[in-house]
């Protein structure tokens, strides 16, 4: 298996966090997160939520 890009890694992390079996589900639900900075902000927000529990 080849190296994955940073964008693909972020997508896979988001897929894992959301519990989706398939990346296409994640990308359809979160298609508004189309640029890296918005994705990173969303992941950081989820991290903050996880820490507060």
C-alpha positions as CSV (number, residue, x, y, z in Angstrom):
1,X,0.0,0.0,0.0
2,X,1.3,3.4,-0.9
3,X,1.6,6.5,1.2
4,X,-1.6,8.5,1.8
5,X,-1.7,12.2,1.4
6,X,-2.3,14.5,4.5
7,X,-5.9,15.2,3.2
8,X,-6.6,11.4,2.9
9,X,-5.3,10.9,6.4
10,X,-7.6,13.6,7.8
11,X,-10.5,12.1,5.9
12,X,-9.8,8.6,7.4
13,X,-9.5,10.1,10.9
14,X,-12.9,11.8,10.5
15,X,-14.3,8.6,9.1
16,X,-13.1,6.7,12.1
17,X,-14.3,9.3,14.6
18,X,-17.8,9.3,13.0
19,X,-17.9,5.5,12.9
20,X,-18.5,5.2,9.2
21,X,-17.6,2.0,7.5
22,X,-17.1,3.6,4.1
23,X,-15.3,6.9,3.3
24,X,-17.9,7.8,0.7
25,X,-20.5,8.1,3.5
26,X,-18.2,10.4,5.4
27,X,-17.5,12.6,2.4
28,X,-21.2,12.8,1.5
29,X,-22.2,13.9,5.0
30,X,-19.2,16.2,5.4
31,X,-18.9,17.5,1.8
32,X,-19.1,21.0,3.1
33,X,-15.7,20.4,4.7
34,X,-14.0,20.7,1.3
35,X,-10.8,22.5,2.3
36,X,-8.2,21.4,4.7
37,X,-8.4,24.3,7.1
38,X,-12.1,23.7,7.7
39,X,-11.5,20.0,8.2
40,X,-8.7,20.7,10.7
41,X,-10.9,23.1,12.6
42,X,-13.7,20.5,12.8
43,X,-11.3,17.8,14.0
44,X,-10.0,20.2,16.7
45,X,-13.5,21.0,17.8
46,X,-14.2,17.2,18.1
47,X,-11.0,16.9,20.1
48,X,-12.2,19.6,22.5
49,X,-15.5,17.9,22.9
50,X,-13.8,14.6,23.7
51,X,-11.5,16.2,26.3
52,X,-14.5,17.9,28.1
53,X,-16.2,14.5,28.8
